[in-house]
Structure formats: C-alpha cells, structure tokens
Amino acid sequence: MIPFVARGCAAAISIVSLTVGVSCDQSDAAGAPAGASASSCSCPDLPPPVNIEASCEPLLRFSVAGEKMSRKGGAADGADWVCTPQNCEAGIVVFGPYTEDVPSGRRLVRLSLRAEGASLPDEEFAILEVHDAGSRRRLALRGISAREATSRDGAWAMLTVPFSAPAQSKLEFRVNWLGDGTLRLGSMEVF
C-alpha cells in the first residue's frame, strides 16, 4: 500500500494538479476508510488526515488544462496548464468545475503541480482552496512553497488537501498563484 497522507492544518497550498477522491469501499465499522488515521486536526474546518490506498480509483479525475476547469491567464502546454509572469497575473488562475458528483463525507483532493524558476524558494508559491459554491463556504485551504513544488528530476509535486464534502455541495477547486516563477499544473483527482 502506498498511502497519500494529508497531515496538519496549513494555511495555504500550492496546486499543479488536483485530485479529489472518495473513500475506498473498505471501511471499518464507523465508516472510516481502512487505514484512516484516528488523529484529528486542530483546525475546525478540516477533517482528520485520511490515507488513500493507491489501488483506490478516484471519484473524479481531470486535467487542469481540460474543459472542466476555468482559467484566468496562462496557456496550455500539451496536457499541462502553465502560468508565467508574462502570460498570467498573480491571483486565482484556475477554478471549477462546480461539480455535484462528489458524495458527502470525508474526501481528499490531489493536485499535481511544479514550480520552475522561483526566486523565493522558501516562500509560499501557490495556494489550493476547496470551496462549496452552493453555500459559498470554504471547506479547506493549503499552501505550498516553491521548494516543495520543485524537483530536480522534473517529477510532479502532489498536493493533497483533506476536506469534508457537505450534502448537496457544488464543489469548486481554486488554485491561487502568487506570481513568482512559473507554475505548471497537471491533473486533479478527488477521492
């Protein structure tokens, strides 16, 4: 089992690709996914950490550059969406898809992203926000530094954010780029 573990309560997040997943069919008597941590987060708006097994299929999977997401600035580069200071202003650069296809309960979204050429590697580079557009409520928020989103071998950084999906939600995932260097976004998955 290769777990994707979301720990702690960060105030900001960076996003390259986003994955939102649903809990596995394997659950304990309380309905928690098999292998889920019993520890809780000190932030009241975030659920406790959740482990998602690699064998679990996401509820949703889509490319950030695809038609399901809306964008402000940036440009497609194959299947990736790329924001640079030349083609994009700092701020929310990707948002959507306003999906109602995620059942209520504890969920996890995973975004693949990469930072390139950032001048402030230890500073916050990007933020990922999970939002319920129906109730206009933020469900989770997490940031990532350029160093965390940079790889010498070109591998994607995977940003995971746990959240609780309310019943009848209309989920939106927002990526806020702070304008330093290049932000390369891949895919999102929801579990």
HELIX and SHEET records of a PDB file:
SHEET    1   A 2 PHE A   4  VAL A   5  0                                        
SHEET    2   A 2 ASN A  51  ILE A  52 -1                                        
SHEET    1   B 3 SER A  17  GLY A  21  0                                        
SHEET    2   B 3 GLY A 105  GLU A 116 -1                                        
SHEET    3   B 3 ALA A 157  ALA A 165 -1                                        
SHEET    1   C 4 SER A  17  GLY A  21  0                                        
SHEET    2   C 4 GLY A 105  GLU A 116 -1                                        
SHEET    3   C 4 THR A 182  VAL A 190 -1                                        
SHEET    4   C 4 LEU A  60  SER A  63 -1                                        
SHEET    1   D 5 SER A  17  GLY A  21  0                                        
SHEET    2   D 5 GLY A 105  GLU A 116 -1                                        
SHEET    3   D 5 THR A 182  VAL A 190 -1                                        
SHEET    4   D 5 ASP A  80  CYS A  83 -1                                        
SHEET    5   D 5 ALA A  75  ASP A  77 -1                                        
SHEET    1   E 4 SER A  70  ARG A  71  0                                        
SHEET    2   E 4 GLY A  91  PHE A  95 -1                                        
SHEET    3   E 4 LEU A 171  TRP A 177 -1                                        
SHEET    4   E 4 PRO A  97  THR A  99 -1                                        
SHEET    1   F 5 SER A  70  ARG A  71  0                                        
SHEET    2   F 5 GLY A  91  PHE A  95 -1                                        
SHEET    3   F 5 LEU A 171  TRP A 177 -1                                        
SHEET    4   F 5 GLU A 124  ASP A 132 -1                                        
SHEET    5   F 5 ARG A 137  SER A 145 -1                                        
END                                                                             
